Amino acid sequence: MTSNIIILLGGGHASGKKTTALSLKHELGKTLTKKIEVLIIDMNEFKFDNFTKNSIDSSMFNSKSSAITINNNQNQFPKLIPSRFKFDELKSYIKCQEGGNQKILIVHGLYALYDKELRNMSHIKVFIDSDPDTRLIRWIRRDVLNEQIDTLEGVINAYLLGARSEMSDFIFPTKEFADVIMPRGAENNAINLIIDGIMSMSNLNEPMHLPENYLRPHEFGNFRSEVFDVQKNTFYDLN
């Protein structure tokens, strides 16, 4: 039986996790000569029933104050914690994908790097980072302007009263478990670096049609064979 390749994409709210997952799948489709299924798994699908499928339900953070001049009393609002996700169910789903032809599983979510057993199951662990202002702007652009599923005040309240503390308390500390850190979201060079790590794995190591801007192994010396060597605890930060 062939083992699947599991990629974890963690990071803060609106940092570009889903975009990176979709870009990885797209580039793998162009790069692989071998027919292989690429499955994207969104951690938001593994929440308990009292939570929405969105990253954060902003209605939990309704305030009588204006979002910009909100008071500092946060005790009345729920604390966002990792336990709202069904990690055991997620891991069971991943294990159920074993058998048959090899697949590439791309798991993205706020806590993709949080669970130790999930990290041990994976082959490549990526933390997608960005400064808080940029993430808030992306969040507003996505949910208020583009998808129109939230209000400006709702997003700002959710950020100030929930997401900001969740990021510092639970999500940002998972950065230390990453093999690769993407500091500016879904950038082409970073995505190609991850694809290079995927291609170095045995069952996919065959002739490929590579994009012109692809990061080829000879450009990095021995980097290709070592960057995702979990046993060596290799760490790489894209600057």
Protein Blocks (a to p, Z undefined) as FASTA:
>chain_A
ZZddddddeddehilpmmmmmmmmmmmmmmpmbdcddddddfklmccfkbcfbfbdfklm
gcfbdfklccfblklpccddfklpcfklmmmmmmmmggcjddddddddfklmmpmklmmm
pmbdcdddddfklmmmmmmmmmmmmnopacfklmmmmmmmmmmmmmmmmmmmmmmmpfbd
cfebjafklmmmmmmmmmmpmklmccddddfklccfklnojmmmmmmmmklopacddZZ
